[in-house]
Amino acid sequence: MMIQDRQTKILEIKRSAELSQKSADRQIKDSELIFSVLMETVEKSLKNLVEAIEEKQKATQKEAEGFIQELEQEISELTERSTVVEQLSHADNHLNFLQCFKSLKAALPTKNWTEVSIPPPSYGQSVGTTVKQLKESLSKEMEKLVAKAKLNRVQQFAVDVTLDPKTANPYLILSDDGKQVFYGGKKQDLTDGPERFNPAINVLGKQSFSSGRFYYEVQVEGKSSWDLGVVKESINRKGKIKAEPESGYWTICLRNGDKYKAFAAYLSVKQPPKKVGVFVDFKNSSVSFFDVDSTDRIHHFADCSFTEKLYPFFSPGLQNGANFAPLIISPVSYPG
């Protein structure tokens, strides 16, 4: 028995070492991605700055070349007039000299060049503006990359969830594979067992969880109403339901197409999510909801009282003239 205990401990340590290696590999991959994107952002910003400086220099060079061309033109005209005057100064015919001198008397249309200069352009403002924009870009990129890395870390705890027909309200239609549910509009003749929701338009997942961490994703695109989350096993499934943590409901919902709520609180959502990720962490007593595409965290329940089994919870909502799309439990695309 002592030998077996030690052999089991060896397997346990090996497993821990493997998990540690996988975690290190993920961290390295996430870090490489983050630094790669940040370096690309810096390089792009530098390229734009160099181009802006070069454009300013080209404009200065073009202005200088224009001034030089004008000066050379005036020099040419003045030289030509000087030659004529020199020739006339040696003429014997004074009458002819006076007639020619009258035609030369008019001043040439020359510019006063004493006020003309080509100061070097100032690049400090361009550099300052670019650095400020770069800081803002890097901050935004960091936020997005960190959010994506966090989502990737919870996606590794993805589990296979299917809908439990024994819990489904009689108005709900479930797909054969147990991955989709929608409101059918017609009550089915089903046994009203203690596990079935009635009259609430709800259904639970078949799988229960009582420890560790688990994650699943649900497609909500095209819907104007839905509820998602997890509930404890002993929730009331008959009559009026109050979906709050005190009653064993850790859920969020959408109402009227644009109002997102967690129990009584309205949620600030940047954009309507097409797919929602649900993550439960028993050790930290928390439930988190993610917009899978943007990787934003929609809501987070902390200090949850998990005293019994938890079940994934779904409600596709009534149709109400729209909301025909089903809730779909989607496979999790985890980058590894």
Summary of the structure (lengths in Angstrom):
residues: 336
radius of gyration: 38.5
end to end distance: 38.0
largest distance: 137.8
contacts: 884
relative contact order: 0.12
helix: 42%
strand: 21%
